[in-house]
């Protein structure tokens, strides 16, 4: 958006003084000026990203500061940091999926949804808005590949995108054979760019693998295209929304279990830590995240030996 013109121009602010502009001024002050692509690349490399990395990333843009150019700038910087041999991965989901409980609606309403709700389409179905702006920006990027699972789809961009996203299992989509499992198998990494620690999606893979009592599952129906036909399919997965386990006895009151696990993991010395722009950020090896998360769940909740 262009600034309104003025016949009288104000003198430039002193160095380090944020210009007027409300939220934008606060963002500029947070990182002591605009965060450009070149600055992002420098910070990402200093944090530990290297050429050829396969990186699943989670971002809170406001934590970084004023990113000049928004999501495209950040994606471009990440691509430059990992290079042509690297791959970027994000969690997408499906913003307009039918509600899980629509099967409890009056029959006429259910019939209307079944007849008229469009099928999930990896090419055009909008990413879940609660995941922020970056997933939608990346999944629309030329060359990006999105997985076929409607509820827990991911998207990838780069050299290994097709391999990582192929044949996302319909059932147990966080478990073996999933894009998350492949991220671990290829020696991938997880980047938290100022994102809340509770958003570390890869811990759902640890939940899917964990041998602990009381694991909770959900079943739901969503429309997809199979062999060229729109069909309603029933899916089964761990309860990634309400919680795959009851963590209430092993986490502080009011704290998300994934935040607890991640804080414990950081305290144990797992991962790298630094700043990207103004954002406190972390890089974890995907295999270490899953191993730590699985062991934590099994130990705290009384599972079998791993």
Secondary structure, 3 states (H helix, E strand, C coil): CCCCCCCCCCCCCCCCCCCCCCHHHHHHHHCCCCECHHHHHHHHHHHCCCCCCEEEEEECHHHHCCECCCHHHHHHHHHHHHCCCCEEEEECCCCCCCCHHHHHCCHHHHHHHHHHCCCCCCCCCCCCHHHCHHHHHHHCCCCCEECCCCCCCEEEEECCHHHHHCCCCCCCCCCCCCHHHHHHHCCCEEEEEECCHHHCCCHHHHHHHCCCCCCCEEEEEEEEEECCEEEEEEEEEECCCCCCCCCCCCCCCCCCHHHHHHHHHHHCCCCEEEEECCEEEEEEEHHHHHHHHHHHHHHHHCCCCC
